[in-house]
Amino acid sequence: MTVVKRILCLANSKKMSGRCVAGREVADDGPGGWIRPVSERPTEEVSEDERQYQDGSDPRPLDVIDVPLIRAAPHGCQTENWLLDPGYYWSRVRRVGWAELQGYVEAPATLWTNGRSTYNGANDEIPQAEADRLPNSLVLIRVPALELKVFAPGADFGKPKRRVQALFTYRHVHHALWITDPVIERELKAQPDGTYPLGECCLCVSLGEPFHKQNGESCRYKLVAAVMRREGIQP
């Protein structure tokens, strides 16, 4: 049976051939838990058709949305997953501003576990077995100063494709995480290679799908699924 959940959208990020949409439930008594609508595909990405509003537009972070869902579908650390009902449109209720968004910000002691970094990253990797013992895979934090770096990480190896990385400090720990926010990614890729300050931001940070390395090890990467800049958001 379909149940409609009202969520504040906090991410509509790139995932495989579709998107990963996530947000926190908007309850009468305040912010509720996280919900990540997922499809029945093996990697659970959400297609354009499945996430559309009736006018054909796409959900954006800071939209309050009514989402038709079928049942909870948690697995591993992705305890927030709910199977979506593809037979219905999603509905936008309203937008929120910066002040209301602060009520949804969380303050975990750490971004899960730290200490493992990829070649270009910092504190961005967690072994899959360790990650899947974690109770959640989504968090919304506020950082006073965010920098975005656009560059081609594989340029020295003949790979010219550019990527965008978020550089920030959270509770005295430096992080360098890849961006999967398509809007921010397009904006930065239109600029020359370099590092760009964005100031105070809220970040939706997620743990991605398991990644299987050539050495046989599996891990999950921390990703910045959405960047919400204080500058440019209504109060």
N, C-alpha and C positions, 0 to 999 in steps of 0.2 A: 504494500500500500504506500502511495506517495505521501510524504510529509514535507511541508514547506518550512525551511529554516531561513530566518532573516539574519544576514551577516553583513558586517562592514568589510568590504573587499580591501585586502591589504597586499595582494599580489595578483598579477596576471602575467606570469613569466614564461619564457621559452622552455619547452620540454619536448624532446623528440620531434615529432611532426606536428605537435599541437602546443597546448599551453598547460601550465599548472596554475590554477586559481585557488586562492586561499583567503580566509578571513576569520574574524572572531564573531561569535554570535552576538546579536544585539538583543538583549533581554530587557524586560520591564524594570528589573532591579539593577541594571548596569551591564558592563561587558561580560559576556559568557566565554565559553571555551572556543578553541580553534576548530574550524571545519575546512577540510580540503575536498571539494567535490571531485570525484574521479570517474573515469569511464571503465568499461569492461575490457579494454585493450590490455595486453600483457603488461605494458609499462604505464597504463592508466592515464595517459595524457588526454586532455579535453579538446575536441575539435572545435572549429569555428562555429559550425552549425549547433553544436551541443551547448555552447555558452552564450549564444546570441540573445539580445533583447529583441522584442517583436519588431522594432524598426530596423533591425539588422546591425545595430551598433554593438560594440564590444564593451564588456565591463572594464572599468578603470579603478585603480586604487582610490579610495575615499568614497566610492559609491556604496550606499546601503542597498542591498540586493535581497530579493526573495528568490530562493533557489529550491526547486523541486528535487527531493532526494528520495531514495528507496530504503536504504538501510546503512548502518555503520559498517565499514569495511576496513578495519585496521590491519596492518601487518608490520612486523618489525617495529622500528621506532616511529613509523608513520601512523601513529595512533589516531590522528585527526581525520583520517580518510572516511568519506561517505560516498557510496555509489549514487551517481546522479540519475535522474529520470530523463532520458533523451527525448521523450515525447512532448515536453513542455518548454516554452520560452522561459528565460529568466526575466525578472522584473526589477527595474531600478526604482527605488522609493525616493531617494534624495541624495545629496552630497553632504559631507561633513567638512568642517574647517579644522585649523590647527589646534585650537583649544579643545574641541571635543575629541580629537585624535589622541591627545595626551592621556585621556582616561583609559585608553587601550594599551598604552606603553607598559612593558614589563621590565623587571630589573633582576634578571637571574645573576647569580654570583659569577658565573662564567658562561661563555657560549659553548655549552656542553663540555667537551674535554679539549685541552690544549696540549701543545708539545710536539705535534707532528706537522711538518710543512712540506709542500711540494717544492719543486725547483724554483718556480716563480712566485709561490704563495707564502703565506705566513699563518701558522695555526689554522690551516684550512682542511686538514685531512684527519679522519677517524677510521680505524680499522672496522670493517663491517660487523664483526662479531661484537665488538665493544659498542658500536653505534646502536645495534639492534637491541641492546639491553637498556637503552635510554628510554625515558617515558614520553618523549615528544620529539618532534622534528621541525617545529616552527616557533619563532619568537619575534616579537616586535620590540626593538630597542631604540633609544634616542642617543645620538652622538653629537657632541658640540661642534665638531669639525670633521668633515668628510672630504677626502680627496679622491678624485677619479683619475686613473691612469689609462691611457689608450696607447697600445703598442702592439707589435707583432712578436709574440713570445717565441715563435719558432724561426725567426728571421735568420739566425745563424745556421740553421739547418735547411735553408731553402724553402721555408714555409712562410709566405708573405701575409697570410690572413691575420688581421688585427683583432684584438679582443679588448675588453674594458674590465678594469679591476677596481674594486673599492679598497681604499686604504684608510684605516681608522684605528683608534685605540679605544678599547672597552675595558673598564676596570683595570687600567694600567697594563693591559696586554695588547700588543700590536697585532692587527689582523690585515692580511691582504687576500681578499676573496674575489672570485670571478662574479661578474654581474650577469644575471639572466633577465633583467628588466629590459624589454625590447625598446621602450621609449627612450630611456637613458642611453642605451647602447647606440641607437641611431643618432642621437644628439651628439654623443662623443665621437663617433666614427666620422662625423662630418668635419671634425677639427683635426689639425695636425697632431702627430704623435706628441705626447707630453702629459703632464700632470696638472689637473685643474681643481682648484678649491671650490667646494660648494657650500661651506659653512654648516650651520646646524641642520640636521636631518633626522628623520625617523627611517629605520631600515627594517624591512622584513627579511630575516635570515632563516634559511631552511637547510635541511640535510637532503641532498639529492639522492637519486637512485643509486644502487650499488654499482661500483665501477670495478671491473676485473682487470688487474694489471698483467703485464706479460710474465711477471715472475710468479703468477698464480695467486697472489694476494688480492683480496677484495677490500674495498674501502667505500666510505661515503664522504663526499666533499661538502663543506659548508659553502653556501652560495648566497649572494644578496639577490633576492627575488624581486625586491622593489625598493626604490629610493623615493622618499617623500620629503622634498625640500621645504623648510619653513618659509623661505623666500618664494613668493609666488602662490602660496596657499592662503586662502582667505583666513582671517583671524578665527 
